[in-house]
């Protein structure tokens, strides 16, 4: 009966997704119908309701709407333009400088906003016209923007890391935040390698060297925005406040910066920002609530033992098993958004990798890296479609220049997977990982 329940769970879920039902309702409906194969309707409905309530019962979940609100304030607060100017100072002398500027700006803005889609839209809208004027291939420019915008989901603060912390049963959010820095930078550098090769082949121009006065002005203009990262991560790492408290501080700082300091957001627009954040937060929290019921079904139907037995039939070698899990996560990421993917896949794969002696902290970064690639992979790559929309191109036009970037991102993924110190170095340095 348990095996039949699992079959109902995943068949119904995929059928509802194919029919276009919102993911959260597809998860909840699939869980309810799967439970009906094990219990009567009253019991099944009660279990789903209880798990939905329990799924939202964590104090740490308050960090998600706060970080979303901080990101919304930053998105409208003129941060993208200032970070693009700073990126021009940092990467403007490299071959094909505008492509590198796009990548560096996405790394900075994505980490502050916490959204790959927002980064692709904000930075892409600034950089796409500039690259067209400089003679860059529009498809290549869109591919650069798409492949670099997910880097900010690995460079903290990151809502996805908070969700993984809750799904994993208590991996430290502070440790996850620190663990994401080097893999996020490596992800950006892998795209920059492709950009450098393409620039040399096509003789794309470099920017003129800025004067010291210009460097100072641009840096001072952007430092208040970057200080948000220092404030949040530094405070959490130093033990001054929790991730939830840090998210509230981030909102206060983003409000001060965008409304009072930069004056980019009039007070009359604040209700619109609050409404936008509330809608985004509701979607994320609804996914978390319904996913709790699906996770309960998977646990009680012994899915973890089934997956573990299936994987060990292929091999008992941790290297091979991690490669298989990576491939599965890449496929999942191509069809599912990050939040439900983390909520569904973490309880499935985490017991397997911990049994192999792999750190849950390290595996969390590997999972998020995989799902970041999924954001730019058809058919459901949201960040890829936003980059196409910003550039005015269709999806098939940018797939060809994306291919070498996919290859480099996969190489970077393998490095992060099989060299755990890339993820664990900083948490160990600060005493947050063994």
C-alpha positions in Angstrom: 0.0 0.0 0.0 2.9 2.4 0.8 4.4 1.8 -2.7 1.0 2.5 -4.3 0.6 5.7 -2.2 4.0 6.9 -3.5 2.9 6.1 -7.1 -0.3 8.1 -6.5 1.6 11.0 -4.9 4.1 11.5 -7.8 1.7 10.7 -10.6 -1.0 13.1 -9.4 1.7 15.8 -8.7 3.2 15.6 -12.2 -0.3 15.4 -13.8 -1.4 18.6 -12.0 1.8 20.4 -12.9 1.3 19.4 -16.5 -2.2 20.8 -16.4 -0.9 24.1 -15.2 -2.0 24.0 -11.5 0.0 26.2 -9.2 2.8 24.1 -7.6 1.7 24.6 -4.0 -1.8 23.3 -4.7 -0.4 20.5 -6.8 1.7 19.4 -3.9 -1.2 19.6 -1.4 -3.7 17.9 -3.6 -1.2 15.1 -4.4 -0.5 14.6 -0.7 -4.2 14.4 0.1 -5.0 11.9 -2.7 -2.0 9.8 -1.7 -3.2 9.7 1.9 -6.7 8.6 0.8 -5.1 5.3 -0.3 -4.0 4.7 3.3 -6.8 6.4 5.4 -10.4 7.5 5.2 -11.1 11.0 4.1 -11.5 12.5 7.6 -8.2 11.2 8.8 -6.4 12.1 5.5 -7.8 15.7 5.6 -6.8 16.1 9.3 -3.3 14.9 8.7 -2.8 17.3 5.8 -4.3 20.2 7.8 -2.0 19.4 10.8 1.1 19.2 8.6 0.3 22.5 6.9 -0.1 24.2 10.3 3.2 22.6 11.6 5.0 23.5 8.4 4.5 27.2 9.2 5.2 26.9 12.9 8.9 27.7 12.9 10.0 31.1 14.1 12.9 31.0 11.6 10.4 31.3 8.8 9.9 35.0 9.7 13.2 35.6 8.0 11.8 34.8 4.6 9.1 37.6 4.3 11.6 40.1 5.9 14.4 39.3 3.4 11.9 39.4 0.6 10.7 42.9 1.7 14.3 44.1 2.0 15.0 42.8 -1.5 11.9 44.6 -2.9 13.1 47.9 -1.3 16.5 47.4 -2.8 15.1 46.5 -6.2 13.3 49.9 -6.4 15.9 51.9 -4.6 18.4 52.5 -7.4 20.8 49.8 -6.1 21.3 48.1 -9.5 22.6 51.3 -11.2 25.1 51.9 -8.4 26.3 48.3 -8.4 26.7 48.3 -12.2 28.9 51.4 -11.9 31.0 49.7 -9.2 31.3 46.6 -11.4 32.6 48.7 -14.2 35.4 49.9 -11.9 36.2 46.3 -10.8 36.0 44.4 -14.1 36.1 47.2 -16.7 39.7 46.5 -17.8 39.2 42.8 -18.7 38.7 41.7 -22.3 35.1 42.1 -23.3 34.7 44.3 -20.2 30.9 44.9 -20.5 30.2 41.1 -20.2 32.4 40.9 -17.1 30.7 44.0 -15.7 27.3 42.2 -16.2 28.6 39.2 -14.3 30.1 41.0 -11.4 27.0 43.3 -11.1 24.7 40.2 -11.0 26.8 38.6 -8.3 26.5 41.8 -6.1 22.9 42.7 -6.9 21.7 39.1 -6.7 23.2 38.6 -3.2 21.6 41.8 -2.0 18.1 41.3 -3.6 18.1 37.5 -3.0 16.4 36.9 -6.3 17.9 35.6 -9.6 14.9 36.9 -11.5 15.1 40.4 -10.0 18.8 40.4 -10.8 18.3 39.3 -14.4 15.7 42.0 -14.9 17.4 44.9 -13.1 21.0 44.4 -14.3 20.0 43.1 -17.7 17.9 46.2 -18.4 21.0 48.4 -17.7 23.6 46.3 -19.4 21.8 45.0 -22.5 21.5 48.4 -24.3 25.2 49.2 -23.4 26.4 45.9 -24.9 24.4 46.4 -28.1 25.9 49.9 -28.5 29.4 48.4 -28.1 28.8 45.8 -30.9 28.2 42.7 -28.7 26.1 39.9 -30.1 22.7 40.4 -28.4 22.2 36.6 -27.9 25.6 36.3 -26.3 24.8 39.3 -24.0 21.5 37.7 -23.0 23.3 34.4 -22.3 25.9 36.2 -20.1 23.1 37.9 -18.1 21.1 34.6 -17.7 24.0 32.4 -16.7 25.4 34.9 -14.1 22.2 36.0 -12.4 21.7 32.9 -10.1 25.1 33.5 -8.5 23.4 35.7 -5.9 21.4 32.8 -4.6 24.7 31.2 -3.4 26.2 34.4 -2.1 24.2 35.3 1.0 21.8 36.3 2.4 19.7 33.7 0.6 16.1 32.6 1.4 16.8 29.3 -0.3 19.5 28.6 2.4 17.0 29.3 5.1 14.5 26.9 3.5 17.2 24.2 3.3 18.1 24.8 7.0 14.5 24.2 8.0 14.1 21.1 5.7 17.4 19.6 6.8 16.4 19.5 10.5 18.6 22.2 11.8 21.8 22.9 9.6 23.0 26.3 10.8 21.8 29.2 8.7 25.0 31.2 9.6 27.1 28.2 8.5 25.2 27.9 5.2 25.6 31.7 4.6 29.4 31.4 5.0 29.5 28.2 3.0 27.9 29.8 0.0 30.5 32.5 -0.6 33.3 30.6 -2.3 30.9 28.4 -4.5 29.0 31.5 -5.5 32.2 33.3 -6.5 33.4 30.1 -8.3 30.1 30.1 -10.2 30.6 33.7 -11.3 34.3 33.0 -12.3 33.3 30.1 -14.4 31.0 32.3 -16.5 33.8 34.9 -16.6 36.1 32.3 -18.1 33.7 31.8 -21.0 33.3 35.6 -21.4 37.0 36.1 -21.6 37.5 33.4 -24.3 34.6 34.8 -26.4 35.9 38.4 -26.0 39.3 37.5 -27.3 37.8 35.6 -30.3 35.6 38.5 -31.2 37.9 41.4 -30.2 35.3 42.9 -27.9 36.5 46.2 -26.5 37.7 47.1 -23.0 36.6 50.1 -21.1 38.9 53.1 -20.7 40.7 53.1 -17.4 38.7 55.3 -14.9 40.4 58.2 -13.1 41.1 57.9 -9.3 38.4 60.5 -8.7 35.8 58.4 -10.6 36.8 55.3 -8.8 36.5 57.0 -5.4 33.1 58.5 -6.3 31.6 55.2 -7.6 32.9 53.2 -4.7 31.6 55.6 -2.1 28.2 55.6 -3.9 28.0 51.8 -3.8 29.4 51.1 -0.4 26.2 51.8 1.5 24.4 49.1 -0.6 27.2 46.6 -0.1 27.2 47.3 3.7 23.9 45.4 3.9 25.8 42.2 3.4 28.4 43.1 6.0 25.7 44.1 8.5 23.6 40.9 8.0 26.4 38.3 7.7 28.7 40.0 10.2 26.0 40.3 12.8 24.9 36.6 12.4 28.5 35.3 12.4 29.5 37.4 15.4 26.4 36.1 17.3 24.9 39.5 17.7 21.5 38.4 16.3 19.8 35.4 14.6 19.0 35.1 11.0 15.4 36.1 11.7 16.5 39.2 13.6 19.0 40.0 10.9 16.2 40.0 8.3 14.3 42.6 10.2 17.4 44.7 10.5 17.9 44.3 6.8 14.4 45.8 6.2 15.1 48.8 8.4 18.5 49.4 6.7 17.0 48.9 3.1 14.2 51.4 4.0 16.7 53.9 5.3 18.9 53.6 2.3 16.3 53.6 -0.5 13.7 56.0 1.0 15.7 58.4 3.2 19.3 58.3 1.9 19.0 57.7 -1.9 15.4 59.0 -2.1 14.6 56.7 -5.0 11.3 55.4 -3.5 8.7 58.0 -2.7 6.7 57.3 0.5 3.5 57.0 -1.6 5.0 53.9 -3.3 5.7 52.1 0.0 2.2 50.4 0.0 2.9 49.0 -3.4 6.3 47.6 -2.2 4.6 46.1 0.8 1.9 44.5 -1.4 4.5 43.1 -3.8 6.5 41.6 -0.9 3.3 40.2 0.7 2.3 38.4 -2.5 5.8 37.0 -3.0 6.0 35.9 0.6 2.6 34.2 0.5 3.7 32.1 -2.5 6.9 31.0 -0.7 5.2 30.3 2.6 2.3 28.4 1.0 4.8 26.2 -0.8 6.5 25.5 2.5 3.2 24.7 4.2 1.9 22.2 1.6 5.4 20.6 1.2 5.2 19.6 4.8 2.3 17.3 4.0 4.1 15.8 1.0 7.2 15.2 3.1 5.1 13.4 5.7 3.7 11.1 3.1 7.1 10.3 1.7 8.5 9.5 5.2 5.6 7.2 6.1 5.7 5.5 2.8 9.4 4.6 3.3 10.5 6.6 0.2 13.9 7.2 1.6 14.7 3.5 2.0 13.4 2.8 -1.5 15.6 5.5 -3.0 18.6 4.4 -1.0 18.2 0.8 -2.1 17.8 1.9 -5.7 21.0 4.1 -5.6 23.1 1.4 -3.9 22.1 -1.1 -6.6 24.0 1.1 -9.0 27.1 1.6 -6.8 28.3 1.9 -3.2 30.9 4.4 -4.3 30.1 7.9 -2.8 31.6 9.5 -5.9 29.2 7.7 -8.2 26.2 8.2 -6.0 26.9 11.9 -5.7 27.1 12.1 -9.5 23.7 10.4 -9.9 22.2 12.7 -7.3 23.6 15.7 -9.2 22.1 14.5 -12.4 18.7 14.0 -10.7 18.8 17.5 -9.1 19.7 19.1 -12.5 16.7 17.4 -14.0 14.4 18.4 -11.1 15.7 22.0 -11.3 14.9 22.2 -15.0 11.2 21.4 -14.2 10.6 22.9 -10.8 11.3 26.2 -9.0 13.9 26.2 -6.2 11.7 26.4 -3.2 9.5 23.3 -3.8 12.6 21.4 -5.2 14.5 22.0 -1.9 11.5 21.1 0.2 10.8 17.9 -1.7 14.4 16.7 -2.4 16.1 17.5 0.9 14.3 14.8 2.9 14.8 12.3 0.1 18.5 12.7 -0.5 19.9 14.0 2.8 19.6 10.7 4.8 21.4 9.0 1.9 24.4 11.4 1.7 24.8 11.6 5.5 25.0 7.8 5.6 27.9 8.1 3.1 29.6 10.5 5.5 28.9 13.7 3.5 28.3 16.8 5.6 24.7 18.1 5.4 26.2 21.6 5.2 28.2 20.7 2.1 25.3 18.8 0.5 23.1 21.9 1.0 25.4 24.0 -1.1 25.7 21.3 -3.7 21.9 21.1 -3.9 21.5 24.9 -4.2 24.2 25.0 -6.9 22.3 22.4 -8.9 19.0 24.2 -8.6 20.7 27.5 -9.6 21.6 25.9 -12.9 18.0 24.8 -13.2 16.9 28.4 -13.1 18.6 29.0 -16.5 17.6 25.6 -18.0 14.6 25.1 -20.2 11.7 24.4 -20.1 10.9 26.2 -16.7 14.1 28.3 -16.3 12.5 31.5 -15.0 15.7 33.5 -15.0 16.4 32.4 -18.6 13.0 33.7 -19.8 13.4 37.0 -17.9 16.8 37.5 -19.6 15.2 36.8 -23.0 12.4 39.2 -22.2 14.9 42.0 -21.2 17.0 41.5 -24.3 14.0 41.2 -26.7 15.1 37.8 -27.9 13.4 34.4 -28.1 14.6 31.4 -26.1 16.0 29.4 -29.0 18.2 32.4 -30.0 20.3 32.3 -26.9 20.6 28.5 -26.3 23.6 28.2 -28.6 25.7 30.8 -26.7 24.5 29.2 -23.4 26.1 25.8 -24.2 29.7 26.6 -23.2 28.3 28.3 -20.1 26.4 25.2 -19.1 29.6 23.2 -19.6 31.6 25.5 -17.4 28.9 25.7 -14.7 28.8 21.9 -14.7 32.6 21.7 -14.2 32.3 24.2 -11.3 29.5 22.1 -9.9 31.7 19.0 -9.9 34.5 20.9 -8.2 32.1 22.0 -5.4 30.7 18.5 -5.2 34.0 16.6 -4.9 36.1 19.3 -3.1 34.1 19.8 0.1 36.7 22.4 1.4 35.3 24.9 -1.2 32.1 25.0 0.8 33.4 24.2 4.3 36.5 26.4 4.5 34.8 29.6 5.7 32.4 27.9 8.2 35.4 26.0 9.6 37.4 29.2 9.8 34.7 30.8 11.9 34.1 27.7 14.0 30.7 26.9 12.6 31.6 23.5 11.0 33.6 20.5 12.2 
